[in-house]
Amino acid sequence: MRRFFTRALGASTLLAAVLAGVTSWPVAAADEAFRQADHSLSEALATGDRKAASALLDENFQWVESDGNTHTRAQVLENLAPLAADNESAMDVRTLDLLGQAERVLGIHHNERFAHLWVKRPAGWQAILFLNIPIPSERDEPNATPKPPTDPNADCDNPCRTLPFKPENAAQQGAMEAWFHLKTAEWHPDPVDWAAHADDNHETVSPRDDVRKLEHVAQIAAQRKLYGEKGANPGQPVMSMRMFDVGNVVIQECLQGPKGATKPTTFVSRVFINRGDGWKITLSAQTNIK
């Protein structure tokens, strides 16, 4: 999506209504035990301590490189050196505590952005995802006009109404229903409904851009103003998906691709949180599979 926050903000009364209803959630400091676990994992990787690293990697851990190349926990533990090298030289690191149950870490290293997700298990803090994302070589102009849909009459069954996944509990069901709202509000541009299902700390990080909640809402408002309720293309169908829940936090991992594709072209991780006012998205991070 293109950046056009200023233009859309002045153009849409819908957006004004959204802004009036925004509540600023306090950004909690990172859990001290998490900080120690993060430091300990860095040390274990740097020294090749497989036993220590094993205790700090969740059983569902994945390391996904910026080209979509994916390493499982077992593969990482076989050879710690590649992940150790990748984990160095972090800059502009921003950590968001998610109810003391998960931690979202965003930053830059090796001329790439990264998203790290940690979860609090009974045994302590463990990393569940390390994802690298290319930095765009060029950014769109701030006031660029959003593109019209290529097919205004295209349907969006998957991912707007159905998914190849069966929730295991109420938390996963709530997160999935929130995502249906979000995808439908992008397909038939509805900035008010999209904003209602996005946490105020939400951020979308992709090979195209890095967009915060209000900017994303502005984009949807501009899309609707220019092209109406059929003003956007459906989202990419989900080809496979899994979810992990920790209390009031749900992590979703998807492989997606164009309609009719036989192989996925995108890896996406999304994080949903329930602060007591319903399930909302607080991160969407993705990279292209090459």
N, C-alpha and C positions, 0 to 999 in steps of 0.2 A: 504493500500500500504506500501511497505517496504522502509526503508531508505537506499539509496545507492548513495548519492549526489556526493561524491568524485569520485567514480568509473564511474558513468555516465557522469560526466563533462569531464573526460579525454577521454571517449570513443566516444562521439558524436560531429561531426562537426555541426550538426543541432543545438545543444544546444549552440555552440559558436555563431552562427548567432543570436539566440534569445538574448543572453547576450549582444551582441553588440548593439541591438536595445532597451535595457531597458532604460526607462526614470524614474528618481526618482521623484515621486510626493512629494511635501512638506507635512509633517504631521502636519496639523493645530492643534492648541491647542483646547481643548474642550471648547465649548461655556460656558461662565460664567453663563448664565441663566440655561443651562442644569445642570451644577454642583450644582446650588442651588436647582433645582428640584430633582436631585438625592438625595441630602442631606435631603430634605424635605420628600421624600418618605420613606427614612430609618427611619426618626423620626416618621412619621405617623404609620408605621408598628410597631415600637417598643412601641409606646404609645397606640396602638389600636384605632387611630383616623380614623374612617371609612370615614368621610366626606372629610378629607384632602387626604386620599389615593385614594378615588374615583376620585378626580380632577386630579390625577397624573397617573392614569391608563387609557390607550387608550381603547375605546369600544371593540377593537379586542384583548385585552391583553390575553396572555396565560402564565401560569407558567408550564413548563414541567420538571419533575424530571428526574434524571439520568436513572430510570427504565422505562421511557416513560409515567409514570402516569401524566395526564394532568389536570390542573385546569383552569377553565374559570375565567374571571373577576368577574362574579357574585359569583362564589364559593369562590374566594379569599376574597371578601368583606364580605361574611358571617362570615368568621373566619380568621382574619389577622395573628393570632399567628403562624401558620406553616410557612408561607412565611417570617414572621419576623425572626424566628429562622434560616431559610435557608439563609437569607440575611446578616447574621453576619459573622465576622472574615474573610473578604476578604483580599487576599494577591496578590502580583504580578499583580496589576491591570493596564491594558493598555487600554487607551481610544483613539479612532480614530474618529475625526470629519469628517462627510461626507457632505461637501458643506454647512454646517450650517443647513441642512435639517434633518439629522439623526445622531445618535451617536452609535458607536459600542464599547462595553465595554467587554473585555476579562480578566479573572483572575482565581484565585483558592480560594476555600473555602471548609471546611469540607472534605478535601482529594478528592475533585472533581473539575474539571474545570467548568467554567460557561461562557455563552455568554448572555449579556444583550443588547437589542436593544431599542432605544428610537427614537421617531419621533417628529418633531416640527409641532404642530397643531396650528390653529388660536388662541386657548385658551392658548397656551404655550407648553412646553415640556411634553410628556407623554410616559411612558414605554409601549411597545407593545409586548415584549417577554422577559421572563427570562427562560433560558435553562441551565440545568445541564448536564454535560458529564463526564462519568467515566474516571479516569486516568488509562492508561494501566498498568497492573501489571508487564508486561515485554515488553521491546522494542526490535525490530529487530536489528540485527547487521548493522552498517552503510554501510558495503560493501556487504550485502546479495544480492544474485541473485534474480531478480523478477521472480515470478512464471509464467509458460506458461498458456495460456487460456485453460480452460477445454473443450471448443468446439469452435474451430476457425471459424466454419461456422455458428455459431448462429447469428440470426438477432437481430437488435436493432431498432424496430419501436418506441415503448415507452421505454425510454425517448429521443431517438435520432431524431425522426421525428414527432411524434405526442404526445399529452398530453390530459388528460381528463379535459381540462380547455380552456375557451374562453377569451382572453384578452379583457379588458374593454376599453383600450385606447392605444395610440401609445407608451407610456412608457412601459406598460406591454408587448406589442407586441415586442418591442425592446429587453427587458430583456429575454423574452422567446426565441427569435431567437438566442441571444448570448448563451443561455444555450444549444440549439441544437448543436451549433458549439462545445462547450466544451465537451458535451457527445460523439459526434461523434469523436472528436480528442482524446478521451480516448479509445473509442472502436476500432478505426483504428488508432493506436498511431501516433500522429502528434504534436510534441512539439511546432512547429512554430505556427500552427493555434491555439493551446490551449493557448499559451502565448499571442497571439494577442487579446484574449477575456478575459484576466484576468488582473485585476488592479494590479499595482506593490505592493500594500499593502494587496493583497489577502492572506488569511489564511484558511486552512482546519483543523477543529477540530473535531475529532471523537473518539469513544472508542478505536480505534487502534493507533491513532497517532495525532500529531500536526505538520502540514506541511505548510511551506511558499511557495510562488509562484515559486521561482527558484528551490527549492528542488522538487516540484511537476513536473516542466518541465523536470528536470533531470530524474525523474522516468519514465516519458513517453518516453523520448529519449532512455533510456536503454531498455525499453520494445520493442520498435520498432527495435533497433539494434539486439536484441536477437531473436525476433519472427516475425518480419516483420509487414506488414500493417494489418494483422489479429492477432495481438499479444496480445489482451486483451479481457476479457469477457465484454458483454454488461452490462450497468448499470441496477440497479433494476428498474422495471417498477413503475411508479407513479400510486397509487390507488386513491388518491384524492389530490387536490391542491387548494390553494388560493393565491392571490397576493394583496399587498397594495403598493400604490405609493405615494411618497411625493416629488414633484418636480422632480429632477433628480436622485432620489433614489427609487428603487423598492425592496420590501421584499417579498420573496417567502416562503411559508410553504407547505411542502409535507408530505404525508404518503406514504411510499414505502414498497414493499415486493418482494420476489422472484417471478419469472414468474409462474403464475398459483395459487399463494397464495390467500386464501380467506380473510385473515386478514393481516393488515400491520405489519411489523417487525421493521420499522425504522421511526423515526421522523426527518425531515431535515428542517433547515431554511437556505436560501441563500439570500445574499444581492447583488444587482447589482447597479452600479453607472455609470452615464454618465457625464464625465468631459469635454465634448465637442468633444471627439474623438471616440464616439460610446459607446454602453453599454458593461460593463465588470463586471465580478464577483469580489466581494471584501470580501466575507465571505461564507463559507460553514460549518455549525455547525450541528452535528447530535448526536442522542443517540439511542440505541436499545430499542424497546418496549418489555417488559417482561410480 
